[in-house]
């Protein structure tokens, strides 16, 4: 072994105790990195397993790509739910990366006649179906409910019945084994199903089936195809056009085809499809790849979110490592000087320190890999206990493990480079005397920080200007293209510049902060307080770098706190000052059944029931993606909630069937103005209800039904409207609104989704008695909640708090790392001041005073980082609130109590971080400390 390596390994062994905090910092950072990749891999693997089960066709016939769509904003839960329903796919195309036209169901017969086809069935499923569990309440799952058409004809190859068989008729249902377990149902159980349109239906479990792979807790139901068709028609969806047709091949006796066999069968089907069918056959594998790609995009936000905290942990870790090696190099200077005097080169001295950093990185990374893997496995276990079992592997792959080690080693080497360079380049005479160079000036760094912070502020001003400008041509710059980039980029770039700027400026702020923050301890504890304030300014860069760890963590905390508090305050403001209804009915599924609304309207104490219905997937001229259009009437504005302000004739527009109200945000995004015209096109909706009515009269007029069904195939309808008003304020500001009398232009009432209803009581009504009546009506529907104003606000606040809970948990780990950083810095400071502390003790300074001095120093560092972080975080939160004020965040709310609590916690963090360094300082005998230099 090389002498350099031998010395490096020996020194690493000798300083092993000093590496503990550095190892912890590296381990936590690497754990975040590896955990993010493992969790992402777990989700992707689970989705692949689910799509291989749900979308198990050998070939799929589907429409042609019409336009690109981005569905990446969906949540992880909705992505898993979409994967669970991929068996038949719903009538929407949201589970594809591209928007496709629907295809005619008559193609099933054409495809079935192709040689090599075993079965060809339309893809049919239902959204918003609710299964009632054995306790008489709605069964729920984090990954949703999938209700699919199942029969001998609608065969599902991945489903294997273990009891009973396919459902027949409206009073039977088949469920998966996992669904039976989570809902407490068994073969032969009597229960209920709540349909979005048909309402509550009594059913018997007539079949239980196993699936090839776990559905991550999704509730999977099998329904008679005729029941599915009737419900789709009741919703106003044409059943004569479908998103796709699933094909099983016969080449392998019913077993899955190879990819080559899939391609051969797809080619044969494409050759048989009519030229005007607007359809194409693709292999099952390519369809599954497309689904996996879409779901992966939807889940893509999770990994960057975790990596943010990985960067924060490694950022702090690099400072801890630098401080650790500074202490090691300082203690070893005489040894390095002796080595230099006997001919060891500066490069070899540098290598001895780097070898220690390499060993540190290897050990820390190894622990981090195990820790990160263990955290992911713990998350999987928690999800399984909550009814969302994952069967995909959470184990890290070899490339991920190598990446984790590379990150840990790189951070370790980066942190050790400057101390190693200092050890290598220090002249032997200076090293023998252990003298240190004075700290370089911080003026240039401060000027650079100010410039970056000002640039960040300029970016934020630009973001605000864009957010409040409705016309890109009249934006803050003369370049419309720049004005139209949206608020996201300038907001993010400004935040990054501000953070870097503050970190660069921080060393210049150490003395002013010390003077202000240290005034109280300097007067309350005249000796220890003044010494602590003086020590704070000795190494301003080191002090600032240590405070930067808390600054970064608390900046995120402050920003999140302001945003969440503003969201809650905005909702409360809207409910208290704008919402005039007495009660809100909210659907826990997709929609409130029309039957329930009819019963509520008949109550004698109810004066008015207003709803906002939604027509989904409406195509708007000049807009690349289909969008929802909201349908209401003047009564909603009069009795529920009116816009804050508007341009044009708002109330007159709601009474005019030729005009529409457009939200300010939507109008700004697409450059619309009052007086402009837009075209709204709905597909396969309007005439579907006519087909349904004709089918209900099929026994008397079968020919009439056939004619209506043929008309449904040509059901696309376009209507032209004039923008009569542009409205501001929630909920008007970000949607297109049309009067209820125009609903027929987009679809029959059954085709519209009604997620909530607003109930106004008659004057003098007993509110509690009226609530009892409302609850008695909605109870049999299982999915409708009755909420008062306070309950409505509380429900919104609870949702916000749940979203933020995970963020705060990750931030807590970041704060732990920040504490290690303060401890490490104090250890280095005490190491450099060993003789000074010994002299203080020799002249009569008590142990308590030494502890107090170190505690004050630690607390001042902690408070400095906390104050800088909270100020920056509050500014960022206020900026975000300002940029999105037109989208509902109308009230700026700063959570002063929460910020004060963080400040108090920073004092406790400082005191806690001072315990170990103080114990180390007092552990050295006085005479040894005095003679140490």
N, C-alpha and C positions, 0 to 999 in steps of 0.2 A: 504494500500500500504506500502511496506517495506520502512523504512527510507532511505536505500541506493538508492532505486529506486526514492524516492522523491527528494533526493539530486541530483541524476543524471539528472532527468527531469528539476529540477530548474536550474541547471548549464547550461543545453543545451539551455533553454529559455534565460538565461542571456547572453550567448555567440552566440546567433543566427546570429548576423551580421558577426561574424568571420567565420561562416560555409559557407558563400555564395560561395566562390571560391571552397571549397571542394565539395560542392553540385554540382557545375557546372562540376567539373572534373569527379565526379562519374557519373553524368547524361550523359555526353558525352561518357564515356567509356561503360556504360551500353547500351546506344543507339546504339553504334557500334555493341555490342554483340547481342542485340535483333534484330537489323536491319539485321545483317548477316543471322540469322536463319529465320527471316520472309521472306527475299528476296529469300533465298534458298527454303523455303516452298512454296512461290509464284510461283517460276519457276517450281518446281516439281509438284505442283497442276495444273498449266497450261498445262504442258506436259501430265499429266494424263487425263485431259479433252480432249486434242487434240487427244491422242491415242485412247481414248474411242470412239471418233467420226470417226477418220480415219481408225483405225484398228478395225472395229466393227463386224467382222465375228464371228460366233459362234464356228467355228473350222477352223484351218489352217493346210494345208498339206504342209510340207516343207522338205528340204533335211536333211541329217544326219549331226551332228556336226563333222567337220573334224579337226579343230584346234582352239585354243584360239587366239583371236585377241584383241588388245587394241586400242580403238579409242578415248581415253580420251583427246587427244590433240585438238579435234575439239572445235570450239568456241561456245559460247552460241547461236549466230545467226545460225550457221550451225546445231546445235542440234535442235533448233526450226524448222528450215527448213526441217530437216529430219523427225521430228514428223509430219509436215504438209503433207509430201508425203508418210506417212505410209499407206495410203489407199490401194494403189496397190503395193507399194514398187518398187523401181527401180531394174534394173538388177544387181546392185551391192548389196553386203551384208553388207555394212557399217553400216546399222542401226540395226544390231544385235550385241550382245556381242560375238557371236561365228560365225566363218566362216562355211557356209554350202554349200554342193553341190547343183547345180540346179537340178530340177526334170523335167521329160518329160511331155509336155503339154497334151499328150494323156491320162494321168491319170484323166483328167477332166471328161471324159465319164465314167470311172470306178467309180469315186466318186459320180457322179450324179445319178448313178443307185442304190446307197445304200439307203435302207429304212430310211426315216427320213430326207433326204436331200432335201431342197427346190431348191437351186441353188448352183452351183459350177463354179467359174470363175477363169481364170488365173489372177495373179497379174501383171498388166502392167501399167507402168507410164513412163514419160519422164523427164529427167533432162535438164536444160539449155534452156528451152522454154521461150521466151520473149513475153509478151503482150504489144502492143502499146496502150497508153491511148488516151483520147479524144483530148489531145493537140498535138498528133502526135509524142510523145517521148516515150521511153521505160518506162513502169510502173515498179516501184521498191518497194521493201519492205525489211525491216530489217530482216524478217524471211523467205524470199525467195518465190519461185513460185513452185506450185505443179500442174502438168498436168497429169490427170488420164483418163484412158479409162472409158467411161460412155455410157450405152445404156440399153435397156430393158433387154438384156442378162447380161450385166455387171452392175447389179443393185448395188446402194450404199444406204443402209438402212438409213443412217444418213442424207442423202440429200433429201430435199423436195422442189419440184419445186413450185415457186410462180408465175412464168410467163413462158410460152412456155414449151419446153420439151427437150428431149435428142437431141444432135447434130447428124446430118447425113451428112457424106461426109466431104471432106477436106475444104469446105468453110463455115462450121458452127462451133460454139463453144458455150458451156454453161459456165457460170461463177457464182460464189457465190455472194450473195447480198453485202457482205463486199468488194469483189473485184470490183463489179460494182460501189460502192460508191467511193472507193479510186482511181479508174481509170477514173471516170467520164463517165462511159458507162451505157447504158440502154438497155432494150429489143428492138431488132431491129437495134441497132447501128452497123455501118460499121467500122471495124478496121482492124488491121493486127496482125499476129502472126509470129515471127521469130523462125524457127526451126534450131537446130544445123547443120543439114545436108541438109535438103530440102530448107532452106533459108526462104525468106519472102513469106507469103501466105495471101491473102485477105480473111477475114472471116466476118460473120454476127453473132451477139449475138442472138441466137435462144432460149435461156433458161436462166433463173435466178433462183437459188435455195438457200434456207436457209440451214444452218447446225445446228446440235444439239448444238454445242459449238463453241465459237469463236476460230479462228485459229491464234490469236495474230498478225493479220495484214497480214498473208500470202496470196498471190494471188492464188486462187484455180480455176483451169480450168478443164472443162470436154470436152474430145475429142472423136470423133468416134473411136471405137477400131481398125478399119481398118487403120485409119490414124496413130494411135500409132504404130501399127505393121509395117507399111511401114517405118516410121521414124526409128524405132529400127533396121530394116533391112538395111536401108541406112547408119546407123551408124556402121554396121557390126556386130550387136548383133543377135545371133540366137533367133528366136521367137518360136523354137520348144522345148526349155528348158526354164524354168522360176524359179524364186526364191521360189514361193509358190503359193498355190491355196486357195482362200477364199471360205468358205462354210457357207451358211445360212441354219439353220434347219427349219423344217416345224411344229415342235411340238406345237408351240404357235401361229399358224396362221400367221407366218411371223414376229412376235415380237421376241425380243432377248430371247435366252434360258437362263435358270438358269445354275449355274456352274455344277450341277449334270447332267442336260440334255446335257450340252456341253461335259462332260466326257463320257457319254453313247454314244453320236454320234461319238466322236473321237474313242472310242473303236470299234464301228461298222465299221468305215472307215478303221482303221488299220487292221481289220480282212479281209477286201476286197482288200487291196493293194497287188499287186504281190510281191513275195518274193524278186525279184531282182530289185525292183523299187527304192531302195535307198531313200525311203521317209518315213515319219512318220506323223501321225495326232496328233495335240496337241489342247488343248482347246483354245478358243479365249482369255480367261482370262490369261492363262499362256503366250500366245504370247504377250499380252499387258504388262504383268509384265516384260517380257524380254526386250521389247522396253523401258519401263520406267526405268529399271535398267541401260540400255545402255546410255540413255539420261542423267540420273542422274550422271553417271560417267563423261560424257562429260562436264557437268556444274559444276563439283565438285571443279574446281579451284577458283570459285568466292568467296565462303564463306571463305576459308583460307586467301584470299587476304584482305577481309574486317576485319577479325579477327586480322591480323597483326596490323592494326591501333587501334583496340580495346585494344590489349595488350599494345601498346604504350601509349594510353590515360590513361589506368588504372595504368600503371607503373608511369607516371607522377602524377596521382591522389594520389597514395600511398605516394609520397613525400609531396604533398600539405597537405594531411591529417596529416601526421606526424608533419609537421611544425605547422599546426594549433593547434594541441593538445599540442605541446611543448609550444606554447604561452599560451594556456589556463591553462596548468599545472603550468607554471611559475607564472602566475598571481594569481593562486589559492593556492600556496604553503602554505601561512600562514593559510588559512582556513583548508587545509588538516592537518597541524601541530596541530591546535586546536582540530580537530576531533581525531587525534591520541592521544592527551593528555587526552581526556575524555574516552578513551578505545576503539575507533573504530579500528578494525584490518586492517593490510595492505591489506588483501584480499578484505575488504569492500571498501577501498579507490580505489583499482584497479577496482572494480565493478562500482563505480560511473563514472569513465572515460569511461569504456567500454559501459555503458548504453548510454552515449552521442554519442559514435561512432555508436552504434546500431541504434539510432534514426537518425543520420546523414546518415547512409547507407540506411535506409528505405525511407527517403525523397528523397535522390539523386536517388535511384533506381526507385522509383515511377515516378519521373520526366523523368528519362532516358527511361523507358518503353513507356511513352506517346510520347516522342521525337523520339525514334527509330521507333515506329509505324507510327508516322506522316511523317517521312522522307521516309519510304517505300511507303506510300500512295501518297506522292508527286511524287516519281519516277514513280509510276504507272500512275499518271495523266499526267506527261510529256511524257511518252511512248505512252499513248493513243492519246495525241495531235499530236504526230509525226506519227500516223498511225499504232501503235502497241498496240491495246487494250488488256488488260489482264482481264479475267473474274474470275480467281481463286482468292480466298480470301487471302489478305495480313495480316489478323488479327493474332496476336500471339496466340498460343495455351497456355493452362494453364501450361504445363511443361516448355515451353519456358519462360513464365513470371516468374515462380518460379526460373528457372535457372538464369534469369537476376537479380532478387532480391538477390539470393544467391551470385552471383559474386559481386554485389555492396556492400552488407553487409560484405563479406569476405575481400574485399579490404579496407573497412573502418576500420574493426577490426584489420587488419594487420597493417595499418598505425598508429593506436592508441595504439598498444600494448606496444611499447617501452616507449612512454611518460607515459602511465598508470603505467608501471612497475617502472619507475623513481619516480613517485608520491607516489607509495605504499612503496618503499624501502628507500626513503630519511629519515634520522633520524629527529625526530621532531625539535631538536635544529637547525640543518642545514636548515630545512624548514622555521623555524621562522625567521632566518637571511637571507633567500633567497640567500644563497651562491651557487655557481655552481662548479662542478668538472671540472678540466682542460680536454681539448680534448685529447683522447688517441693517441699514436703515429700511424702514417700511414705507417710505414716502411714495416711491414709484409704484409699489404694489397697491397702495391705497388709491392713487390716481387712476390706475387701471380698473380697480373695483368700482370707483365712482362712475367712470365712463360706461362700464358694462351695466351697472344698475340704471343709469339714465337711459341707455338703449332699451333695457327691459321695460322701463316705464313708457317709453315711446311706443313700443310694441303693444303694450296694454291700452294706451290711448287709441291706437289704430284699431284694435279689436273692438273697443267700445264704440268708436265712430262707425265701424262697419255694422255692428249690431243694431244701431239706431238710425241707419240710413236705409230707406226703402227703395232707393234707386241707385244702382251701381254707377250710372253716369254722373250722379250728383254726390258721389262718395267723397271720402277725405283726400283722395289723390286724383290726378287727371287721367289715370289709366283704369278704365272699367274692369279690365281683366284682373288687376290687382285688388280692386274694390270687391270683386266677387269671389275671393278665395275662402270666405267664411271666417268665423272667429277662432276656430280651433288652432290654426297655425300660429297667428300672432299671439294668441293667449299662451300656448305652450312654449314658444320661443322666448317670449317675454319672461315667463316664469324661470326658465333655465338661465337666462342672462342675469336675472335678479339674484338667483341663488349663488351663482358663481361670483357675481359682483360683491355680494355681502361677505362671502368667505374671503375674498381678496382684501376687502376693506377692514375686516375684523381686527387684524393686528393693530391698526391705527386707532381702533376704538377701545383697546384694552385699558389704556390709562384713563380716558374719560369715564369709562364704565367703572373702573376701580375707584376713581374719585367720588363718583355719585353713589354707587352701591356700597362703597366702603366707608362712607361717612358715618353711618350708624354704628357699625362694629368698631371703627376707629375711636369713637367717643365713648362707646359702652365698655370696650376693653382696650384701654389706652395702649398697652404694650403689644399684646398679641394681635389686636386689630390692625394697628399700624404696620407691624411686621408682615402680616398677611397681605395687606394692600400693596406693600413694597415688593413682596415676593411675586405678586401677580404680574408685575411689569418687568420682571427680570428677563424673561424669555417670552416676548409678546407673541411671536409666531407660534410657539408651542402652545401657549395659553389659548390663542385663537383657534388653532387647529383642534384642540381638545373640545372647545366650546362648539366647534362646527358640527360635531356629532349630534349633540343635543339640538342645535339649530336646525339641522335637516329633519330630524324626527319631529320636533315640535312645530316646524313650519307645515308639515303635512297634517299634524293633529289640528293646528289652528285653522287651516284651510277647510278641512273636513267639518270641524265644529261650526264654523260660520255658515258653510253651505247647508248643512243639515238643519241648523237652527233657523236659517232663512227660509228653507223649504217648509218647515213646520209653521213658522210665523206667517208665511204667505198663505198657506192653506187655512190657518185659523182666521186670518183677515178676510179671506174670501167667504168662509162659512159664516163668520160673525156679521160681516157688513153687507154681504151680497146675497147669500143664500136665504131665500125667504120661505122655502118649504119647511114644514114642521118635521117631516121624517123622510129619510132616504131609504129606498129599497135597492139593495145591491145584490147582483147575481154572483155567486161563487163559481159558476160555470160560465158558459158563453153568453147566455141571454136569459131574460126573465120571460117565462112562457106567457103568451097572450092571454090564456085563460086566467092566470093569476091577476093580471092587470084588470081584466074585466070584472073580477070579483071585488077587487079593491075599489074600483069606481062605483060599485053598487052600494058601498057602505054609506049609511045615512049621515055619518059625521064627516065624510070626506067631501070637501068642496071642489078639489081639482087634483088631477093626476097628470103630471107632465113627464114626457120621456124624451130622450135623445136616442134615436135609432141610427144605425150605421149601415150603409150599403158598402160592402167590401169589394175591393178589386175594381173600382171604377177607373176607366182610362180617361185622362184629361188631356186635351190638346196642348201640345208644347211641354208635357211632363213625361219623362222617359219611363217611369214606373207607375203601375196602377196604384191608386191611393184610395183611402176611405172617404166617403162623403157623408156628412152628418145631416140628419133630417129632423126638423123640429118645427115649431110654429111660434107665433107671436106670444102665446101664453107662456112659453118657457122663459122668454126674456122679461115678461111682465111679472110673473109670479115666482120665478125660481132665481135666475141670475141674469143680469143684464151686462153688456160690455162696459168697460170703463169709459170708452169714448169711441167715436167712429168718424169715418169720412164718408160723405154721401148720405143717402136716405136709408137708414138702417131699418126702421119699422115699416116704412113703405115697401122696402124690398121683401121683407118677410110676408107681406100680403100680396106680393106680385108673383104670379107663377112663371114669369119670363125672366126674373132676375135672381141672382144668388148673392149671398154674403160671403166674403172671403176674409180670412184672418190676416192680420198685418204681417205676421212672419211668413205665411205662405205667399202673400202678394209680393213681399220683398224678395223672396227667393226666386220667383219666376218673372219678376218685372211687370206685374199686373197693376192696373190703375182702374179707378172708377170709370165706367163707360166701356171698358174693353169687353170683348166677347170671348167665351170659352165654350168648348164642346165637351160634353160628358157622354161617355159610351159605356153601356153595361152589356155584358155578354151572358147569354144563356140564363137569363133571369126572368125578364118581363113575361115572356110568353110561356115560360114553364108552368106558371100557375094555371094558365088556360088549358095546357095539356093535362094538368092534374084534375081540373074540374071535368074535363071531357072523359077522362079515365073513370072517374067516379060514376059517370053515367053510361059506362061501357055496355051494360046489359041492355040499355034502351037504345043507345046510339053508338055502336062500335065504330062505324065509319067516321063519325064526328071526332072520336078520340084519335083515330089515325090521322085525320087532317090536322088536329091540334098538335100532335106529336111532330108531324112534318113541319109545322110552323115553328115549333120550338127549335128545330135545327137551324132556323134562320132568325134566331131570337136577338141577335145583336141589334142594339138600338142606340142612335145618337141624337142628342138634343142640344140645341144651342141656347146659351143663356148670356145675359148681360150682367156684368159685375155692378151691382147697385150700391154696395157699401163695403168698406174695408173696416173691420172691427178690431179693437184692441182689448186686451184683458182676457183672463181665463174664464171659460174654456174656448172663447171665440177666436183667439189670436192665431191659432196654428192649423186651421181646418177650412174646408169649404162647407157652407151651410145652405140648405135649400128648405123651402117651406114644405110642410107635410102634404099639401095638395099636389106637390110635384113628385111625390114618391113613386107614383105609377110610372114615371119616366125611367126610373132606375130599378123597379121591381115591386112586386106585390108586398103587402105588409108582412106576410109570413117569411119573405126572403130577407128581411132586415133584422139586424142584430140589435137587441135592446138590453144593454148591460146594466142600466140603472133607471130608476123612476123616482120622481119627487112628489111627495104627497103633502097637500095643503089642507088643513082641517078647517071646518066652519068656525066662525066666531062663537065663543062660549062653550066649545067642546071640551070635555074632560080628556086631556092629552093621554093620561095613563090608560084610561078605558079604551080610547081609540087605538093605542098601541097594542093592547091585548087583542083587539079585533083584527088588527093587521097581522099579528103573529099567528093567530089562529088560521088565517087565510093562507099564509105562506108556508106554514109548517108542513103540510103534506107535500110540498114541492122540494123540500130538503135542501135546496141550494140558494135560498133567498134570505138575506139578512135584513132586519129592520134596525135602522140606526138613527139616533137623535143627533143633534148638532155636535154635542161633545163626543159622542161615540164615533161619529164620522171623522172628526179631527183626530181622535185617539187611534183609530184604525190606520190613518195615513201616517201618523207619527210612528206607530209600531212597525210599519213596513220600512220606513226610513231607518229606524234603529236596527232592525235585523240586517239590512244591507251593510250598515256601518260596523256591525259587531266584529266581523272577520277582519276588517281593516284595523280596528283597534287592537285586536289580538296580535296581529303582525307588528304593529307599532310598539306593543309592549316588549316584544323580543328586541326590537331596535333600541329601545331605551335601556335594556339590560346591557347591550353591547356598548352604549354610550357611557354607562356607569363604569364598565371595564376600562374605557378610554380615560376617564378622569382618574381612576385608581392608578393606572399605568403612568400617567403624566405626573401625578404626585410622587409616585415611587421614584421616577427619574429626578424630579426636583429635589427630593430628600436625599437621594444618592449624591447629588452635586453639592448639597449643603450639609453633608454629614458633620464636617468640622464646625461649621457655624452653629448647628443645633447643639453640638457638644459643648461649645463655649457658652451658649445660653444656659445650658443646664449647669455648667460649672460655676456660673456667677449667681445661681440661685433661682433660675426659672424652674417652676414646678412642672411635673409631668402633665398636670391638668392644663397649664398654660400652653405647653407644646401641643397637646391634643387640640386645644381651642384654636391655636394659630393655624394648624393644618386644616381643621374643620372649616374655619372661616375662609381660608384660601380655596378649599374645595367647593364651598357653597357659592362663593363669588363666581367661580368658573361656571358652575351649574346654572346660576341665575342669569349670567350673561348669555349663555347659549339659549336658555329658555326665552328670555325677553326678545332677543333677535329673532328666534324662530316664530314666536307668537305674533310679533309685529308683522313679519313677512307673511305668515300664514293668514292673518286677518286681512291683510291687504289683498292677498290672492283670492280669498273667499269673497271679499267685497267686489273684486273685479269680475269674478265668475257670476256673482249675483247681478251685477250691472249688465253684463253681456247677455244674460238670459232673462232679464226682467220682463221682456215682452212675452215670454213663454211660461209665465206663472210665478217666477220668483220676484214678486212685486215688492216684498218687504225685506229690508236688510236688518238682520237680527244678529247681534254679536253676543255670544254666550258668556257674559262677564263672569258669572259664577264658575263656569267650567274653566275659563282661563285663569281665574284666581286659584282654583284648585290645582291646576298645572303648576302655577308659580309656587304654591306651598309644597307641592310634591318635589319641585326642583330643589328646595331647601333640604328636604329629607334625603333626596338623592345625594346632595353634596355631603351631608353629614355621614350617610352610609358609606359613601366612597372614601371618606377620610379615615375610617376605622383601621383598615389594614396598613396604610402608609404610616399612620401615627404609631401603631404598634411596632412597626419595623424601626421607626426612628428611635423609640424609647428602648428597644431591645439591645441596641449597641451600648456597651459601657461608656461612661463619660470620657475616661482617659483614652480609650481606643478611638472614640469619635474625634477628640481634640487632636490626636496624633495621626489621623488618617491622611493628612495632606502635608 
